[in-house]
Amino acid sequence: MEFSQIAAIAGKEFWDRIRNRWVLAVALVFTAFALSIAYFGAAQQGAVGFRSIEVTIASLVSLVIYLIPLIALVLGFDAIVGERERGSLDLLLSMPITRVELLLGKYLGLAGALAFSTIAGFGLVGVVLSAQLDLNALYHYLGFMISSVLLGCAFLSLAVMLSVFAADRTRASGLAIAMWFFFVLIFDLLLLGVLVVTAGQWGGEALPYLLLLNPADVFRILNIFSLEDVRTLYGLATVFPPALARPWLLGLVMAGWIALPLAIAAWRFRLGAGRA
Amino acid sequence: MADISPAPSDTTRAVITARGVRKHYGAIHAVDGVDLDVREGELFGLIGHNGAGKSTLFKMMLGLIPLSAGEIRIDGAPVSGGDFRAVRRKIGYLPENVVLYDNLTGLETLHFFARLKGVAGQNHAALLERVGLAHAARRRVREYSKGMRQRLGFAQALLGQPRILFLDEPTTGLDPEAIRGFYAILRQLKSQGVTTVITSHILAEIQERVDRLAIMAAGQVQASGTVQALREQMALPLWFSVRVAPEDFEAVRAALGSLPVGAIEARDDHVAVQCPREAKMAVIAALAALGDKVRDLGVREPSLEDVFFGFSD
C-alpha cells in the first residue's frame, strides 16, 4: 500500500469538489437548514426564535437523516463506474497504483469533501448559536456534527460499493435511489409493520439489534439517546435498550458500516481485474 | 504462424516477450496463443482489424487484465505481481481515444499523472511545449480539440521518461503536420533507446515508420517481421508499368513471352506486367533489350495493405 498514490487520487477528488463549488453548495444548504430549524423550529408552538439546543438537534436529526444519505449517495455512486464509462479507468490503472489504492483514494477524497461541507455548514451555525449555548449543549452539538459526518461516510461507502458493482452509470444511479428509499423510508416501516402485525409477539426482543442493520437508525439512536428530553418524542428508538446505547459502541457499529461496504467494494474491484 | 523475421539488429535484447499468451472470455478466444518479441529501441507496429485482439493483447502487456494462459515479461519482469510498480514506472501508455479530465488544465493534468507515476517535480511546461501545447498549458481540457487532447495524452505517456511506450492509435485526430511532429518525437526517443509499440489503422502511415510489425487476426499473430520481409514472405507479385507506343505492345509481349510472368495487360499508354519477385531482374533485362522502344519503366512494390489484407482475409 503506497500512501502517496492514495493521496494523489484523494487530493484530486477533493479539489474537484472544491473547485466545482460542490462543497460550498452543500455547506450552504446545511447552514440554511440548520439556521431555519434553530429559529423557526418551534413556530408550530406559536413562537419563533432559538428555544433549546435539544429541540434543535432533534429537528436537525430528522432532517439530516434524509438529506445526508441522499447527498452521500449522489456524491459516490459514479466514483468507479463513472471513470469506467468515460473511458478514463484504463489509463488510471496503467499507473503504478493498485486497484485497492485507487478505490481508497476515491473514497477518502470524496469523504473529505463531504466531511468538510458538513462541518463547515453545521459548524457555522454552531458558532452563531454558541453565545446561547452552555458547554454541555455545545458538546451535544459537536456529537451531532461528528455523527453526521459518520452517517455521510457510511452512505458514501455504500455508494462507492454500488459504483463498483453497477454495470453502468444509469444502473448505479437507480441502485443509489433504491438504496436511499430502503434505508431511509422502508426499513423502519418494515420493522414497525412486523411489530404491529404480530402485536409485539415477534421480533420485539431482536428489534434493537435489527436497528443496527441500518446506519440511518444508528445515527438516530446516537443522537436521541444523548438527549433525555426528546427520547420520548421518537417511536422506534425508544424501544432501544440503554445497555446498547453507548456512544462508543454505536460509533463502532457506524465504523463497521463504513468499513464493510468498502471492503466488499475492494474485493469486487480486485476481482474485476479478471473481467474488464 | 509465419516465422519471426530478422529485425534491424538481431542481437539487441528483447524488452517485451510474450509466450503462448491467451485470453478467453468464456467461449470467445480474444487472444489465442501469441508469441512476440519486441527488442530494445525498436519501433514495433501492431496491426489488425477491430476485434482482432490487438487491444486485449495491449491491455495484457500493460498488466490491466490477467492472462488466461502464457506469460508476458517487460524488461525481464512479469507485468503483474509484486514488482509491478517498478515495471509500470518504465512504461508510458496512451490509450485509444484517450479520455482526460475536462475540469483540469493541461498543466494540472500532467501534474496529476506525474504524482501517480511518482515522478513529480519534472518540467511539465517543457513537456507540453514538446508536443506543441505550450499555448494551451493553462486552458482547461474542456476547451481542447480532439487533436489537442491526443497530444496531451501523448505528453502524459512521456512523463517520467519511460523506457517503453505503448501507443494505441496515437495519431487519431491529428492533422498531417502534427503526425509528422509526432513521429519526429518517436524517432528522437528511439535514438535514446526507447522501445515503442504502436497500433494504427492507417497502414500507409505505419509502414513507412516502424522497424517491424505484427499482423493480428482472430486473436493470433498471422505474421510478423519487417515490411520487406512480410512482402517477400507473402510472395506478393510486383507490377511493372512499361511505357511504350501502342504499336510496340506486341513487342513487349514477345520479349516477356519466355519468362515466368503473370498477367500482361495493355492499358492506354503502357503495358502492365505482373511478375513474381524472383523474376524481377530477368524482366528488367528483357525490357532493356528492347532499347528505345521502352520510354519509361515503373515498378510498384506491394503495399502493406496488400500484405495486410492478404493475411487477414
Interface residues (C-beta under 8 A of the other chain):
Chain A: E2 S4 Q5 A8 I9 G11 K12 D16 R19 N20 R86 G87 S88 D90 L91 L92 L93 S94 M95 P96 I97 A273 G274 R275 A276
Chain B: K59 L62 G63 L64 I65 P66 F84 R85 A86 R88 R89 I91 Y93 P95 N97 V98 V99 L100 Y101 N103 F112 F113 R115 L116 K117 G118 Q156
